[in-house]
Amino acid sequence: NDIFDTCVKDDNLNLIYNANKEIDMAVKTANGITKRQKNKNIVLQGDTWGSILASVQVDKIGQQSIDEGHFYLYKDVLPIGFLGLVDDIVGVTLAGHKAAQLNALIIVKTAEQK
């Protein structure tokens, strides 16, 4: 588990899991609040732990992209895999097949984390 490997190594990990095991959710729209629905095993984006969990996963994907050789060498010295901000990823690479490879890696690694 990425969050365990990175920062949470105590009873809080069980607390995070149980807090996201099942939630009741409603959405506020222009026409009023929707009917509440139960959702299982998800983390809401605005949740207390949502941004931390997303940041850890984005960082892990970034480390893997560098390790697997999917990066752009800035001034032929500094490897840049992608730029990540909480739950957003922007790939930086040369155009062509390198861009397709980095895009595929980001799509696969993001799907693996769900």
C-alpha positions, 0 to 999 in steps of 0.5 A: 500500500503506497500510503503505508510505505510513505507515511501512515504506519499506525492505527490511522491506516485502519481508520482511513480504510474504515472511513472510506469503506461506505459513505452516504453521498448527495450532490448539491445542484442548481435544482436542489440536493440529490437523493443520498446514495451509498458508495463503497470503497471510494475517497471523496476528493474534498475529504480530509484524506483525499488530497493526501492519498492522491498526492502519495499516488501521484508521487509514486507514479512519478517515481516509477516513470523515472525508474522505468526511463520515461522522462525528458532530460532538461538541458540533457541533465535533469530528468523530468517524468511529469509534473504532478499537483495533488491529483493532476498529472502533466507529462513532459517529454519529446513529441512522437513515440516518447509522448505516447509511451509516457501517456500510456504509462500514466494511464496504466499506473493510474488505473492500477491505483484504483 
